[in-house]
């Protein structure tokens, strides 16, 4: 199972910060999250949302192993 973390407005939208979800890849995880909560599924696929697997940013799909940590990071701004 992957340890899924949500931050900022994604966490607020979902109503949770951390869950364990069975998925073999980031794309499968996105599908599972969208099936459970369509609004969250849309938000995590939105522009600027980044994904980190085991604390390394990934682009596109990535394989997950048992115990992987997957963080969905909302767009950030700063100055």
C-alpha positions as CSV (number, residue, x, y, z in Angstrom):
1,X,0.0,0.0,0.0
2,X,1.1,3.5,-0.7
3,X,1.1,6.2,1.9
4,X,-0.7,9.2,0.2
5,X,-0.2,12.7,1.5
6,X,-2.2,15.8,0.6
7,X,-1.2,19.3,1.3
8,X,-2.8,22.8,1.4
9,X,-6.1,23.2,-0.5
10,X,-6.0,19.6,-1.7
11,X,-6.0,18.4,2.0
12,X,-8.9,20.8,2.7
13,X,-10.9,19.6,-0.3
14,X,-10.5,15.9,0.6
15,X,-11.0,16.4,4.3
16,X,-7.9,14.2,5.1
17,X,-4.2,14.6,5.1
18,X,-2.9,11.0,5.0
19,X,-4.3,7.7,3.8
20,X,-3.0,4.3,2.7
21,X,-4.2,3.2,-0.7
22,X,-3.4,0.2,-2.8
23,X,-2.0,1.2,-6.2
24,X,0.9,0.0,-8.4
25,X,1.5,3.3,-10.1
26,X,0.9,7.1,-9.8
27,X,-1.7,6.9,-12.6
28,X,-3.5,4.0,-10.9
29,X,-3.5,6.0,-7.7
30,X,-5.0,9.0,-9.4
31,X,-7.8,6.8,-10.8
32,X,-8.5,5.3,-7.4
33,X,-8.7,8.7,-5.8
34,X,-10.9,10.1,-8.5
35,X,-13.3,7.1,-8.2
36,X,-13.6,7.7,-4.5
37,X,-13.9,11.5,-4.8
38,X,-14.5,13.1,-8.3
39,X,-13.8,16.6,-7.1
40,X,-10.4,15.5,-5.6
41,X,-9.6,13.6,-8.7
42,X,-10.1,16.7,-10.8
43,X,-8.1,18.8,-8.4
44,X,-5.0,16.5,-8.3
45,X,-5.0,16.4,-12.1
46,X,-5.2,20.2,-12.3
47,X,-2.5,22.6,-13.6
48,X,0.5,23.1,-11.3
49,X,-0.2,20.1,-9.1
50,X,3.1,18.2,-8.6
51,X,3.6,14.7,-7.4
52,X,6.5,13.5,-5.3
53,X,7.2,9.8,-4.8
54,X,9.5,9.0,-1.9
55,X,10.3,12.7,-1.6
56,X,11.4,13.1,-5.3
57,X,9.3,15.0,-7.8
58,X,8.1,12.9,-10.7
59,X,6.7,13.8,-14.1
60,X,4.2,11.6,-15.7
61,X,3.7,8.1,-14.4
62,X,5.9,6.2,-11.9
63,X,5.8,2.8,-10.4
64,X,4.9,2.4,-6.7
65,X,6.1,-0.3,-4.3
66,X,4.6,-1.4,-1.1
67,X,5.4,1.5,1.4
68,X,5.9,4.2,-1.2
69,X,5.1,7.7,0.0
70,X,3.2,9.7,-2.6
71,X,2.6,13.4,-2.0
72,X,0.3,15.6,-4.0
73,X,1.6,19.2,-3.9
74,X,-0.7,22.1,-4.9
75,X,0.6,24.9,-7.0
76,X,2.8,27.2,-5.0
77,X,3.4,30.9,-5.2
78,X,5.7,33.1,-3.3
79,X,7.9,36.1,-3.4
